[in-house]
């Protein structure tokens, strides 16, 4: 995943750029970067590793020397960016958000048509933003190049592109990720997260439609490619990724999570006679739990508190085992709220199951008598093809698929997976029983897809639900 922020201002933009980008720190864990353009000094760019240190501490000294009235910044989960590109279009800076599934095919095409090279990262992979730049450079102008790149990419692609004249902002052709424009007297900003500009004095100007491309200058914003009508925005943005103060397509993340919890409680029917408290796994599970508690009448409680002052991320160690351990170490128990209690525990999802299983064992070890799990979304049956929302390298890392494999084998026909996704089928029931046993829950009920989509409140055809039901 990742996020970006861009500014076109009549004044120096570095302050806004720095803090607007920093407000996206919840979306990425590896790299942060800033690029600016000044009429006096030209382009300036800096990139830092932020795996073990917050964005601000890595950039706060350098920004004192940066200047410019145009700029873009990003928080990236994988690729170092923004990149500075020199081409027949002139020099520009580029940052992207998305996922490219057909990298090898596109590389062969570029190699065949242009005898160029790409730098390998330490992982041995190609920086996807560099590949996007190569595709853009195939065309005679930047707008044609952006559209060409988006047409060729299998996956998703939103981007910001900085030139000496303006900042171009382009939303993914199906709107899988958001791009919003903020406005104030001094100029405009483009942001993945709408809340990122509120404390900087901007107010909402517009949200780009699917495939829309705009040129953002200090004097105004001009649409260069009109938005399309078809949308498939990622539903997981509301369930998990989005910051509580975010909103997408006008729908508040926090309010959606309240409604989501309320819908779960109405269908579930657990009462104060059966459970003592409702708790959410911090941070994203908390609002779902508040909604459940409000609807059920069972008290909301925080039996563990997330400690973040010195551990802003769980990604720091290089291995998954140690990352899981750090994530568990962040949760500090409140023994008085756990010992002897029957707890209904809500998390945003169950992906691999590792962390939630350890959290459950943690609660039992601290004195809980029962732990009932209620994930806020359905079982994840398909690895995401459009956003890097999970670090799973294969679908067999998903706990639901592992349980299915024990019953059906690893090669499961599509029609069977569709049956496992149907909440009233026998296969779905058996899958839940298998997950419940592995996770050592007292009981387990996933949120239903229809209840979750009802909580979003957007036409289902505009929402991507691929990871739950495999629908493209």
N, C-alpha and C positions, 0 to 999 in steps of 0.2 A: 504494500500500500504506500501511501505517501500523500503529501499535500503541498500546495504552492500558494504564493501571494505575489502580486505585482502592483506597481504604483506608477502613475503618470501624473506628475505634480508641477505646478507653476513655481514651486519652491524646492529646496533640497528634500529628497524623498527618503533618505537613509533611515531616519528615525522610524517612520511609518513602516518601511520595508522590514527593518530588523524585528520590531515587535509583532507586526502582522505575520511574518514567517514563524516566529517563535510560538505564536498561538496555534500552530499546527503540529506541535511536538508530540501530541498523542497519536499521530498517524504514522510515525516512522521512527526507526531506532538506529540506523547506521550512519547516515550522512546528512549534513546540512550544508547549504550553499547560498551565496548571495552574488548577484551581478548587477552592476549599475552602469549608466552611461551619463557622462558629463560633456557638455560642449567644449569645455576647456581641456579636460584630461582624457576624454575618450572612455573606453570600456575599462572597468575594474571588476575583478572576480576573486572570490575566495571560497574554498570548500574545506570542511573539517569532518573528521570522524567524531561522531557524538555517541558512540556505543557506551562509553563509561562516564560521560559528562553531559549535562544539559546544554542545549543549543546556546543559551545566552552566555555561558561561561567561556565558550570557545570563540565567540565572535565579538564580545563587548569591547575588547581593546581595538580590534581591527576596524570596527565601524567608525571610530573617531577619525580615521584617515580616508574613509570612502566619501565620495561626493557624486552627486548626480540628481537629476530631476526625473529620470526614468530608471526603473529597476525591477528585477524579479528575484524571488527567493524560493527555496524549497526545503522540505524535510523529506528524506528519501529512505525507504526501507532496504534498498539494494544498490542502485547505481549512484556513483558520485555525479553530481550535477548542481547548478546549471553548467552546460558546456559552452565554451566560446568557439564559434565556427567561422572560418573564413572561406567564402565561396564566391561564385559569380554573382550572388545576391549582395555581396559585401559582407561585412562582419556582423554577426548577430549572436545573441546568447539564447539558449534553449533549455527548458525544463519540461518534463513530461510526468504524467500520472497515468498508470494503466498497466496492461499486461499484453505481451506479444507472444502468442503461441507458435507462430510460424517463423521464428527468427531464422532458422536454417534455410528455409525456402527463400526468404527475402535476401539473405546474405548471398546465396547463389545467384539470384537475379542481379544484385548490384555488382557482383564480381564479373558476371557475364557481360553486362552493359558498360561497366566502367572499371578499368584496372586499378582499383584503389585498395586500401588496406584498412583494417580496424585494429585498435589496440585491445589486447586481452586484459581483463582485470585479473587480480590475483586468484579469483575463483576459477579462472579459465574461460569465463563467459564473456560475451560481448556486451558492452554498455548499450542498453536498448535506446537511450536517448541519442547516442551517436548514430545508431542505425536509422532512427527517425530523421535525423538531420541529413543523412545520405539520401533518403527517399525524397525529402523536401527539395534537395538540390538537383533532382532529376528534371524539375520543371523550370519554366522560364520566369515565373514570379512566385513569391512566397505563398500567396493565397492558393494558387493552383497546387503548389508543393504540399501544403498542409492537407488539402483535400485528398491529394494523391496518396499521401502516407496513411491517412485515416481509412481510405478505401481498401488499401492493401493489407492492413493489419488485421489479423485474426485475433480477437480479444477485445481490448478497449484502448482508447488513446485520447486523453485531454492534454492540452499543453499551453504554455505561455512562451512567447518568442519576443525577445527584446532587440529592437533596432535603434539606430540613432534618432529616428523620427517618432516612434511610438512603441507601444506594447501590444502585440497581437494575442488575443485569448481565443482558444478554440475548445469547445466542449465535444466530448466523444459523440460520434454519429448517432448512437442510441441513448445518449445521456446517462450512461452507466455511472458516471461520477459527475458531481455538480461543479459548476463555475458560476459565481455570482459577482456582480459589479456593485461597488459602493461609491457614493458620491459625497463630496464636501466642497466648500468654496475654492479650496486650493487645487482640486483635481479629482482623480478617480483611482479606484483600486479594483483589482480582480482577485478573487479568493476562492479556494476550495470550500472553506467554512465561512458562512455568513457572519457568525459572531466575532470573527477575528478582527473585524474593522470597527466594531461598535465603540469600543473604548478609545479609538483613535480619532473619533469625531466624524466618522462617515455615517451615512444612513443608506438604507436600501435603495438602489437605483433600478436594477433589473437582474433577473436570473436568466442566463443563456439557455436557449432551447437546445434540443438534441442536434448536434452537428453545426450549431451556429458559430460563426467566426466574426469577431469584432476587432476593430483597431481602436485602441484606447490612447488618447492624447490628453494633455492637461486641459484642453478646451472642450473636449467632448468625446463621446463614444459613437462610432459609426459601425453599423452592421455591414459586413462585406459578403457574407454568405448566410442566407436566411435559414432559420431552424427547420428541421424536418418535423413530421407529424408523429412518427413512431418513437416511443420511448421504452426503455427497459432499465430504469434506475435500480441500483442494488438495494434490496430490502434490508440487507444486513447493516446498512448504514444507520438505520434507526435502531435496530435490535442491539448492536454492539459497538460498531466503529465510531459513530457520531458522538461528539462531546455533548453533555446534557443541554447546553445552551444553543446547540446547533438547530438548524431547521433546513429541510430539503423540500422543494416544491411546496413551500409554505406550511409544511407540517413539522411541528416542534418535536424534537427527539425526546425530551423529557415527558411531554404530554402523551406521546405515543406509547412510551414505556409504562406510564400509569394505566392507560387504557388496556395495554397488553396484559398487565397483571390483573386488572379487573376482569377481563374476559377469561383468564385462566381460573380465577377464583369462582366465577359463576358456573363454569363447566365442571370444575373439580369438586366443589362442595365440602371441602374440609372445614370443620368447625372447631370451636374452643374446647369441645369435649374430646376431640381427637388430637389436637396439637396445642402447644403452649405459646409458641411464638412463630412469626414469619420473619425470615432473615434473607438478605441478598448478599451474594458474593461481590465484594467491592471490586471495581466501582460500578460497572455497567449493570450488574444484577440488582443494585440497590433500588432504583426507581421502579423496576418491575415488582419488587417485593412490596414497596409502598402501595402500589396499586392493588396488589393481591390483599394486603392487610386491610386497606380501606373498604374493599368490597366484601371481605369475609367477616370482618369484625374481630379477627384474631390480631392481637397486638403485634406491631412491628417492633423489632429489636435489632441491635447491632452486637451480636455475640463475639465478633472479632473486628478489629480496627486495622485498616491498611496503613502501614508505616512507610511513608514515602520521602521524608526529608533528605535522606542520603542515598536512597535507592529509587530513582525516578523510573527505572525500567527493570524488567525481568530478563532482558535480552543479554545482559552484560557477559556472562560466561559463554564460552564457545560451544559447549555441548548442551543438548536438550535436557539431559538429566540434571545438570547444574542450574540451568535456567528454571526448571521446575522447582528445584530446591530453593532458589532465591525467591521465586514467586510465593512459595509457602512461608518462607521466613518473614515476608512482609506482613503476614496476617498475625496480629497480636491478639490472643484470646482474652476475653473478659469472663473469667471462670464463673463469676456469680450469675451470669446470664446463660451459661451452658449447662452447668452441673444439674443433673436430674431433669432436664427439659426435653420435651418432644419438639423437635425443630423441623419446620418446613423451610427448605433451603432453595432459593431461586438463583440460578446463574443465567447469563445471557444465552448460553448454548453448551452443548457437549461436543467437542471435536475429537480429540484423541481420548479424552477421559482421564488423562494422567493427573492433572492438577486438581480436578474436582474429586477424584477418588481419594487423593491425599488429604484434601480439605475435609472430606467426610470422616476419614480415619482420625484426623486431628480432633474433630468434634467428639467422636466417641472416646478418644483418649482423654479428653478434657471433661468427660462426665455426661455427655448427652446420652439419653436413653433411646431416642429414635431420631433418625435423619431421613426425612421424606424429600426427594428431589423433584423439582418442577422447572426444567429448562424453559426459557422464554420463547424458544423457537422449536420447530419439529426436528427429528433426527436428521443429521447431515449425511446424505447418501452419496453425494457426488462432489468431487474436488472442484473448486471454483475455476472456471476457464476465463474469467473476465477481470478479476481483481486478485491480488495476492493477499487475501484476507487471512489465510492460514499458511504456516510454514510447512504443512504436510507435503512431502515429496511424492506421495502416491495415495490413491484412494484406500489402500489397505491399512493406512495409518489411522483412518477414521474408525472409531470404535463400533459404529453401527455396521460398517462393512466387514469388520472382523467377525462380529457375531453372525452376520449373514453367511460369511464364508464357512463358518463352522457347520452350518446347516446345509449349504448348497454348493460349497466349493468356491474358489476364488473367481472363476469365470461364470458370472451369473448373467442370464439373458435379461435384456431390457424389460421385458414384460414382467419378469419376477420382481425386479427392483421397483417397478411401478406398483406392484401389489404390496411390497414392503412399505411403500410410502403412503398407502391408503390406511387411515387411522382406524377403520372398522374391520380390517381384514384379519384373518387368523395369523398370517405371517407377521403382520405388524405387532400383534399381541405377543407372539413368541420372541420376536426381536427385543421388545421391551423387557420381557422376562429375563432374557440373556444379558442385556446391558445392566439391569438391576442387580443381578447376581454378581457380575464382575465388579460393579461399583460399590457393592455392599450397602445399598440403600435400604431403608425400611420399606419404601415404596417409590415408584417412579412413574410420572406421567409427563409426557412432552406436551407443549402447547400445540394446538392444531393449526395447520396452515391457514384455514379460513378465518379462525379467530385472530391470528396474528395480522393477517392482511386487513381485516376489519379495523384493527387498532390503528393501522396506518391511514386508512380512509381514502386511499387513491385507487382509481380504477385498476383492477388486477392486471389488465393487459399492459399497463405502464410500468409494472414492477417485475424485476428479475427474481425468479424463485428457483433458479437452476440447481443450487446446491441441495435443495430439499426434494424437488420432484423431477429434476432433469429436463425441465421444459426450457427450450432455447429462447 
